[in-house]
Amino acid sequence: MKETVVSGIRSTGKLHLGNYYGALSNFVKMQNEYNCFFFIADLHSLTTHPTPSDLNRTVREVVVEYLAAGIDPEQSTIYVQSDVPEVAELYLYMNMNAYLGELERATAFKDKVRANPDNVNSGLLTYPVLMACDILIHHGTKVPVGKDQEQHLEMTRTFGNRFNRLYNVDYFKEAFAFSYSDKLVKIPGLDGNGKMGKSNGEASCVYLSDSPEIIRKKVMRAVSDSGPTEVNQPKPEAIQNLFDLMKVVSSADTLAHFNQLYNNCEIRYGDLKKQLAEDMIIATDPVRSRIEEISNDEEYIKKVIRLGAEKASESARKTITEVREIIGIKKLY
Ligand code: TRP
């Protein structure tokens, strides 16, 4: 029996190179080995009140880009969270055993309260319960998430174990974070510090769907400095970031060439950026064309989303039937 992997992504829309070279490339590789559920967490997105059209558009964008990146909708299950109402039902049940104190202590919750003090809604508070249900509904045991989601997985185990204890069953399994490949590819942003990510601002991100012209513009505007003044010095963060990006998209020769120029204090960042932009464009060209092709094929998108909903519902229906039985919710008519 293959182990079950469950991965959710909040539907904040188009994906950047960090998503692509990080999580997504691993998703593509692990499809054979695991029973994979990849879903778009549109219900989770509601905590921030997107407009209906934004919500709808961003869900579609992520589906298209997952497919373009190589997720196989036959082999894996790619679905939209709201297409599986059993998740919401399980969320209701699990909320009965999730306590205010533990929910309030969650780091992600506290961060959000600090960032948006006037939108502390109960969906935000119970975000980890819904996330637990995403995983428990398919009996997932492996969840490819980063460090920031570790605590949510711990809560998932707590909720599952508590359910088992309360009803004296051995029903839900424990899920753990996992990384398919231990070679972590670092995708820094273009803004001089940290990872590429929307939370670090649009300027830090190159999106998979960005046109070559936009990629050139963004890369040319990337943060750099006035250049090294002494030979063989370590690189400041912003410069190291450009080299790290180059490591991902350029050839080893190109990288060595610019490293040498840097070490001899002969580097011109304009040249490096030009090269980086061109190599980025070449590296992402296949996925960019696939995005364009797929997003113009409404019938195909519909077919894929319908298939995903069917496959995910089949698994979810089985769980919810069993959970109702365990809880004692039985039809009296
Ligand atoms: N909370 C996750 C994040 O912000 C998204 C998510 C929702 C998720 N449900 C999930 C991830 C279930 C893995 C499994 O990245």
Boltz pocket constraint, residues with backbone or C-beta under 6 A from the ligand:
constraints:
  - pocket:
      binder: B
      contacts: [[A, 6], [A, 7], [A, 8], [A, 9], [A, 10], [A, 41], [A, 44], [A, 130], [A, 131], [A, 134], [A, 135], [A, 143], [A, 144], [A, 145], [A, 149], [A, 152]]
      max_distance: 6.0
